[in-house]
Amino acid sequence: ELITKSSELREKLTNNTNYFRKNIKKIGYTIQDGNHPIVPIMLGDAKIAKKISEEMLKRNIFVIGFSYPVVPKNKARIRVQISASHSKEQLDLALRAFKEVGKKIALF
């Protein structure tokens, strides 16, 4: 019913997804192509994925690290899920945290 009455939430989700995807790439992370609101940040190394998820949680941002056997060996990643309920300020907070964490662990 919500979807048929208005496209507002769908449009916000699309905008949030595009915004996050564009800016996480600008920071220097590699993501899988697409326009899906689940954004896999590809890291390769399971230890790095775990470290990033731990560091993000310290900043009150919950992201999930996945590694083998959940994903193929050497395809470890962080999974970020974007929502229509996220504000631009929340997305910016997450992006800043990803940038800080990436620098802290010397990813770039």
Biotite code that builds the C-alpha atoms (Angstrom):
import biotite.structure as struc

atoms = struc.array([
    struc.Atom([0.000, 0.000, 0.000], chain_id="A", res_id=1, res_name="GLU", atom_name="CA", element="C"),
    struc.Atom([2.806, 2.422, 0.871], chain_id="A", res_id=2, res_name="LEU", atom_name="CA", element="C"),
    struc.Atom([4.595, 1.721, -2.401], chain_id="A", res_id=3, res_name="ILE", atom_name="CA", element="C"),
    struc.Atom([1.511, 2.225, -4.541], chain_id="A", res_id=4, res_name="THR", atom_name="CA", element="C"),
    struc.Atom([0.571, 5.516, -2.843], chain_id="A", res_id=5, res_name="LYS", atom_name="CA", element="C"),
    struc.Atom([3.965, 7.180, -3.034], chain_id="A", res_id=6, res_name="SER", atom_name="CA", element="C"),
    struc.Atom([7.411, 6.622, -4.482], chain_id="A", res_id=7, res_name="SER", atom_name="CA", element="C"),
    struc.Atom([9.032, 8.849, -1.845], chain_id="A", res_id=8, res_name="GLU", atom_name="CA", element="C"),
    struc.Atom([10.651, 6.048, 0.190], chain_id="A", res_id=9, res_name="LEU", atom_name="CA", element="C"),
    struc.Atom([11.860, 4.201, -2.895], chain_id="A", res_id=10, res_name="ARG", atom_name="CA", element="C"),
    struc.Atom([13.380, 7.421, -4.270], chain_id="A", res_id=11, res_name="GLU", atom_name="CA", element="C"),
    struc.Atom([15.068, 8.204, -0.950], chain_id="A", res_id=12, res_name="LYS", atom_name="CA", element="C"),
    struc.Atom([16.509, 4.688, -0.800], chain_id="A", res_id=13, res_name="LEU", atom_name="CA", element="C"),
    struc.Atom([17.843, 5.049, -4.341], chain_id="A", res_id=14, res_name="THR", atom_name="CA", element="C"),
    struc.Atom([19.336, 8.466, -3.551], chain_id="A", res_id=15, res_name="ASN", atom_name="CA", element="C"),
    struc.Atom([20.900, 7.236, -0.301], chain_id="A", res_id=16, res_name="ASN", atom_name="CA", element="C"),
    struc.Atom([22.327, 4.164, -2.025], chain_id="A", res_id=17, res_name="THR", atom_name="CA", element="C"),
    struc.Atom([23.809, 6.160, -4.901], chain_id="A", res_id=18, res_name="ASN", atom_name="CA", element="C"),
    struc.Atom([25.234, 8.770, -2.515], chain_id="A", res_id=19, res_name="TYR", atom_name="CA", element="C"),
    struc.Atom([26.906, 6.189, -0.286], chain_id="A", res_id=20, res_name="PHE", atom_name="CA", element="C"),
    struc.Atom([28.254, 4.121, -3.183], chain_id="A", res_id=21, res_name="ARG", atom_name="CA", element="C"),
    struc.Atom([29.725, 7.153, -4.943], chain_id="A", res_id=22, res_name="LYS", atom_name="CA", element="C"),
    struc.Atom([31.376, 8.505, -1.812], chain_id="A", res_id=23, res_name="ASN", atom_name="CA", element="C"),
    struc.Atom([32.745, 5.245, -0.415], chain_id="A", res_id=24, res_name="ILE", atom_name="CA", element="C"),
    struc.Atom([34.561, 4.808, -3.762], chain_id="A", res_id=25, res_name="LYS", atom_name="CA", element="C"),
    struc.Atom([35.929, 8.375, -3.512], chain_id="A", res_id=26, res_name="LYS", atom_name="CA", element="C"),
    struc.Atom([37.432, 7.488, -0.137], chain_id="A", res_id=27, res_name="ILE", atom_name="CA", element="C"),
    struc.Atom([39.315, 4.640, -1.797], chain_id="A", res_id=28, res_name="GLY", atom_name="CA", element="C"),
    struc.Atom([37.329, 1.508, -0.999], chain_id="A", res_id=29, res_name="TYR", atom_name="CA", element="C"),
    struc.Atom([36.495, -1.071, -3.633], chain_id="A", res_id=30, res_name="THR", atom_name="CA", element="C"),
    struc.Atom([32.848, -2.081, -3.839], chain_id="A", res_id=31, res_name="ILE", atom_name="CA", element="C"),
    struc.Atom([30.954, -4.451, -6.056], chain_id="A", res_id=32, res_name="GLN", atom_name="CA", element="C"),
    struc.Atom([29.216, -2.637, -8.884], chain_id="A", res_id=33, res_name="ASP", atom_name="CA", element="C"),
    struc.Atom([25.485, -2.250, -8.806], chain_id="A", res_id=34, res_name="GLY", atom_name="CA", element="C"),
    struc.Atom([22.752, -0.107, -7.373], chain_id="A", res_id=35, res_name="ASN", atom_name="CA", element="C"),
    struc.Atom([21.614, -2.396, -4.578], chain_id="A", res_id=36, res_name="HIS", atom_name="CA", element="C"),
    struc.Atom([21.309, -0.917, -1.058], chain_id="A", res_id=37, res_name="PRO", atom_name="CA", element="C"),
    struc.Atom([23.435, -3.754, 0.318], chain_id="A", res_id=38, res_name="ILE", atom_name="CA", element="C"),
    struc.Atom([26.943, -2.505, -0.389], chain_id="A", res_id=39, res_name="VAL", atom_name="CA", element="C"),
    struc.Atom([29.756, -5.064, -0.192], chain_id="A", res_id=40, res_name="PRO", atom_name="CA", element="C"),
    struc.Atom([33.046, -3.318, 0.542], chain_id="A", res_id=41, res_name="ILE", atom_name="CA", element="C"),
    struc.Atom([35.617, -5.724, -0.844], chain_id="A", res_id=42, res_name="MET", atom_name="CA", element="C"),
    struc.Atom([38.721, -6.178, 1.312], chain_id="A", res_id=43, res_name="LEU", atom_name="CA", element="C"),
    struc.Atom([40.007, -9.649, 0.483], chain_id="A", res_id=44, res_name="GLY", atom_name="CA", element="C"),
    struc.Atom([41.628, -10.281, 3.861], chain_id="A", res_id=45, res_name="ASP", atom_name="CA", element="C"),
    struc.Atom([39.492, -11.687, 6.690], chain_id="A", res_id=46, res_name="ALA", atom_name="CA", element="C"),
    struc.Atom([41.599, -10.037, 9.403], chain_id="A", res_id=47, res_name="LYS", atom_name="CA", element="C"),
    struc.Atom([41.151, -6.629, 7.799], chain_id="A", res_id=48, res_name="ILE", atom_name="CA", element="C"),
    struc.Atom([37.395, -7.131, 7.473], chain_id="A", res_id=49, res_name="ALA", atom_name="CA", element="C"),
    struc.Atom([37.187, -8.100, 11.139], chain_id="A", res_id=50, res_name="LYS", atom_name="CA", element="C"),
    struc.Atom([39.349, -5.161, 12.236], chain_id="A", res_id=51, res_name="LYS", atom_name="CA", element="C"),
    struc.Atom([37.293, -2.675, 10.248], chain_id="A", res_id=52, res_name="ILE", atom_name="CA", element="C"),
    struc.Atom([34.004, -3.979, 11.629], chain_id="A", res_id=53, res_name="SER", atom_name="CA", element="C"),
    struc.Atom([35.416, -3.739, 15.180], chain_id="A", res_id=54, res_name="GLU", atom_name="CA", element="C"),
    struc.Atom([36.689, -0.197, 14.612], chain_id="A", res_id=55, res_name="GLU", atom_name="CA", element="C"),
    struc.Atom([33.395, 0.884, 13.088], chain_id="A", res_id=56, res_name="MET", atom_name="CA", element="C"),
    struc.Atom([31.489, -0.490, 16.085], chain_id="A", res_id=57, res_name="LEU", atom_name="CA", element="C"),
    struc.Atom([33.709, 1.622, 18.372], chain_id="A", res_id=58, res_name="LYS", atom_name="CA", element="C"),
    struc.Atom([32.306, 4.560, 16.403], chain_id="A", res_id=59, res_name="ARG", atom_name="CA", element="C"),
    struc.Atom([28.726, 3.307, 16.923], chain_id="A", res_id=60, res_name="ASN", atom_name="CA", element="C"),
    struc.Atom([28.361, 2.120, 13.345], chain_id="A", res_id=61, res_name="ILE", atom_name="CA", element="C"),
    struc.Atom([27.314, -1.485, 12.949], chain_id="A", res_id=62, res_name="PHE", atom_name="CA", element="C"),
    struc.Atom([28.612, -3.212, 9.841], chain_id="A", res_id=63, res_name="VAL", atom_name="CA", element="C"),
    struc.Atom([29.195, -6.909, 9.303], chain_id="A", res_id=64, res_name="ILE", atom_name="CA", element="C"),
    struc.Atom([32.460, -8.478, 8.215], chain_id="A", res_id=65, res_name="GLY", atom_name="CA", element="C"),
    struc.Atom([32.156, -11.630, 6.124], chain_id="A", res_id=66, res_name="PHE", atom_name="CA", element="C"),
    struc.Atom([34.928, -14.070, 5.343], chain_id="A", res_id=67, res_name="SER", atom_name="CA", element="C"),
    struc.Atom([35.432, -17.712, 4.404], chain_id="A", res_id=68, res_name="TYR", atom_name="CA", element="C"),
    struc.Atom([33.422, -19.976, 4.573], chain_id="A", res_id=69, res_name="PRO", atom_name="CA", element="C"),
    struc.Atom([30.541, -17.486, 4.214], chain_id="A", res_id=70, res_name="VAL", atom_name="CA", element="C"),
    struc.Atom([32.193, -16.001, 1.118], chain_id="A", res_id=71, res_name="VAL", atom_name="CA", element="C"),
    struc.Atom([34.952, -17.496, -1.066], chain_id="A", res_id=72, res_name="PRO", atom_name="CA", element="C"),
    struc.Atom([38.543, -17.435, 0.227], chain_id="A", res_id=73, res_name="LYS", atom_name="CA", element="C"),
    struc.Atom([40.275, -14.095, -0.336], chain_id="A", res_id=74, res_name="ASN", atom_name="CA", element="C"),
    struc.Atom([36.905, -12.382, -0.918], chain_id="A", res_id=75, res_name="LYS", atom_name="CA", element="C"),
    struc.Atom([36.382, -11.059, 2.624], chain_id="A", res_id=76, res_name="ALA", atom_name="CA", element="C"),
    struc.Atom([34.217, -7.996, 2.798], chain_id="A", res_id=77, res_name="ARG", atom_name="CA", element="C"),
    struc.Atom([32.256, -5.625, 4.952], chain_id="A", res_id=78, res_name="ILE", atom_name="CA", element="C"),
    struc.Atom([28.540, -5.533, 4.334], chain_id="A", res_id=79, res_name="ARG", atom_name="CA", element="C"),
    struc.Atom([26.836, -2.161, 4.640], chain_id="A", res_id=80, res_name="VAL", atom_name="CA", element="C"),
    struc.Atom([23.081, -1.925, 4.334], chain_id="A", res_id=81, res_name="GLN", atom_name="CA", element="C"),
    struc.Atom([21.628, 1.426, 3.306], chain_id="A", res_id=82, res_name="ILE", atom_name="CA", element="C"),
    struc.Atom([18.077, 2.357, 4.252], chain_id="A", res_id=83, res_name="SER", atom_name="CA", element="C"),
    struc.Atom([15.542, 5.004, 3.285], chain_id="A", res_id=84, res_name="ALA", atom_name="CA", element="C"),
    struc.Atom([15.444, 5.930, 6.967], chain_id="A", res_id=85, res_name="SER", atom_name="CA", element="C"),
    struc.Atom([19.100, 7.025, 6.933], chain_id="A", res_id=86, res_name="HIS", atom_name="CA", element="C"),
    struc.Atom([19.628, 10.768, 6.847], chain_id="A", res_id=87, res_name="SER", atom_name="CA", element="C"),
    struc.Atom([22.387, 12.375, 4.811], chain_id="A", res_id=88, res_name="LYS", atom_name="CA", element="C"),
    struc.Atom([24.061, 13.276, 8.108], chain_id="A", res_id=89, res_name="GLU", atom_name="CA", element="C"),
    struc.Atom([24.078, 9.602, 9.151], chain_id="A", res_id=90, res_name="GLN", atom_name="CA", element="C"),
    struc.Atom([25.533, 8.550, 5.807], chain_id="A", res_id=91, res_name="LEU", atom_name="CA", element="C"),
    struc.Atom([28.201, 11.246, 6.114], chain_id="A", res_id=92, res_name="ASP", atom_name="CA", element="C"),
    struc.Atom([29.006, 10.061, 9.639], chain_id="A", res_id=93, res_name="LEU", atom_name="CA", element="C"),
    struc.Atom([29.496, 6.515, 8.349], chain_id="A", res_id=94, res_name="ALA", atom_name="CA", element="C"),
    struc.Atom([31.604, 7.712, 5.424], chain_id="A", res_id=95, res_name="LEU", atom_name="CA", element="C"),
    struc.Atom([33.848, 9.763, 7.731], chain_id="A", res_id=96, res_name="ARG", atom_name="CA", element="C"),
    struc.Atom([34.235, 6.746, 10.005], chain_id="A", res_id=97, res_name="ALA", atom_name="CA", element="C"),
    struc.Atom([35.193, 4.512, 7.071], chain_id="A", res_id=98, res_name="PHE", atom_name="CA", element="C"),
    struc.Atom([37.769, 7.095, 6.026], chain_id="A", res_id=99, res_name="LYS", atom_name="CA", element="C"),
    struc.Atom([39.230, 7.348, 9.544], chain_id="A", res_id=100, res_name="GLU", atom_name="CA", element="C"),
    struc.Atom([39.357, 3.577, 9.982], chain_id="A", res_id=101, res_name="VAL", atom_name="CA", element="C"),
    struc.Atom([40.913, 3.059, 6.566], chain_id="A", res_id=102, res_name="GLY", atom_name="CA", element="C"),
    struc.Atom([43.670, 5.533, 7.436], chain_id="A", res_id=103, res_name="LYS", atom_name="CA", element="C"),
    struc.Atom([44.125, 4.067, 10.916], chain_id="A", res_id=104, res_name="LYS", atom_name="CA", element="C"),
    struc.Atom([44.783, 0.580, 9.570], chain_id="A", res_id=105, res_name="ILE", atom_name="CA", element="C"),
    struc.Atom([46.773, 1.933, 6.605], chain_id="A", res_id=106, res_name="ALA", atom_name="CA", element="C"),
    struc.Atom([44.474, 0.752, 3.803], chain_id="A", res_id=107, res_name="LEU", atom_name="CA", element="C"),
    struc.Atom([45.227, 3.932, 1.864], chain_id="A", res_id=108, res_name="PHE", atom_name="CA", element="C"),
])
